[in-house]
């Protein structure tokens, strides 16, 4: 019996690296010629196969073929995981990396990448592609990301801004907020009330009485953001302005003094005109002499909200003035009224007198500002004048 080891075990190499088993044709003796030397030299020895060939046991068995394909594997390339870096300036940041490649036949290969290790990568994410090619022109590629981030911008603002109300609506507030990016370029803050959820406010906007939460945000060209939060507090700590008379002087109308009436007003920048309370009140009887009048006015809140958010304040204003009551002037009954005429001229007074039974009239000199003559001197002058007149008549 033919040795079964020789059946179906010869492989022939074909083009393309495919090994195909070679089986003898039916009725051929090739199986005897292709047997291994060990089998041909000992034909009576039992075959060294674990099971007999179906060709040897049955001439009617079917042939079985299979294919073995030997392939050329691609090179392997190793790239880093995603790389992150922080920008040093507006251009970005330098980034270094290492990429390797290997081939089972060629060994280590030199990979090429579309970015050079150590180059400056811009702010943002850059995808780097690397490739390696072996001696059979088989190419392998792989990619990795380089992400350069810009430092966050900065924003500065007050913790609390307190301003005095200038009217019923509150006060205009100049928001002292500024911002810049990491390279020093100025950024314009966007501010909103309500902790950032309310309407936008700009410097110079009017804020109502009370506390208002404000949040300001700056955004740089790379999408980075920074924010600052603070409170704007509008208070009303200024009391009303009271207007009172500068001072009153009146004559007494009786032993008790005089009834005096006056007017005092008050105005507040927030509440407007407010009532004034004075002590003593207008229309009271003021005694002889000086009396100080004190007037006060209260800055009443205009609304419940103003009452609940008002800070400590000088809500009461005061002003004073003096009322003087004097004794009226009286007329002396012994004083004579000035003469209407009969004198020498304006300002001249006739002084009657009798000398030697003759009625004489002396005319006083007009008031020139000189010291006045006493009574005896004036009388002597008049008598001399009258005597002279009598002498003249007798001679005549």
C-alpha positions, 0 to 999 in steps of 0.5 A: 500500500502506498504511503499515505504521508505522500498524498496531498502534502506537497506544496508548490509556490506560485506567484503572489506568495500563494502556497497551494497543495499539490495532489496527484491526478487519479490513476497517476503514480506521482504520489509514489514519486513525490513521497518523502525519502523516509517513506520510499525507503521503508514502504512496509512501514506504517505511515506517520499520519494520524489518520489515513488519506482519503485518497489512499482509502477511496479512489472516489473521494473528492479533491479539497483545495485551500489558499494561504495568502501572505500579506505585507503589513502597513507601517505603524506610526505613533503620535502623542495624545492631545497636547494643550498649551497656554498662549504666550502672546497674541501669536500663540505658543511654541509646542514640541512633540515626538512622532515615531514609525516602524515597519516589520521589514524596513525597521524604524521609519522617519515620519513626516508631519504637516507641522514642525515640532517646536513651531508656534501654534496659534490660539485655538485647536490645530490638527496635526497629521503625520505619515510614514511610508515603507520601501514598498510604498505602503503608507500609514497616517495618524493625527493628533490635536494641539490646543493653545488657549489664551489666558482669561481677560481681566475686569476691574470694578468697585465693590460698592458705589454710593451716590447721593440722590439728585431727584425723585428718580434717583441719581446718574451714576458713572460706572467705573469699570474697565477690562483688558485681555491678556496682551493688554488690549482694552475691552469694553465691559457690558453691564446689566442690572439684576446680577446680570439678568436685567437690562443693560446699563451704561455709564451715566445711567440713572439708578433709582433710590436703594441698592441695585446689583450690577454685573459687568462682563468683558469678552476677548477676541478668543472667546474668553470672559471675565466678570465683576459684580458690585452694588450701586447704592443711591441714598438720600441723606440730605434734608430739606432746604427751609426758607424763613424770614431774615428777621422781623421787627414790629411794634407792640399793640398792647401790654402783652406784645403783638401778634406776628404772622410770618411764612416759612417754606421747605423743599427737598430734592427727592420729596419736593415741597414738604410742610414746615413746623415752627415754634412759636407758630405764625399768628402767635402773640410775641412778647416785648423784646426778642424771640427766636423762632425755630422751624423744622421740616422732615424729608418724608419718603415718597414711597414704601420702597424708599422707606425700606431701602433708605440709608441712615440720613439727616432727614430733619432740617432746621432753621431759625430767625428772630422776632423783635417786638418794640414799644411804640414811640410817644408825643411830648405834650409840652412841645410846641408845633412849629410856626407856619409863617410870620418869620423872616423866611423859611426856617425862621421862628418869631419869638414874641416879647414886650419891652417898655410897653411896646410889643416886640417880636424877635425873629430867630435865625434860621437853622444853619447847623451852628450851635443854638443860642441860649434863651437869655442871650436871645432875649438880650439881643431882642431887647437891644433891638427894640431899644434902638427902634424907640430911640429912632422914633423919638428923634424923628 
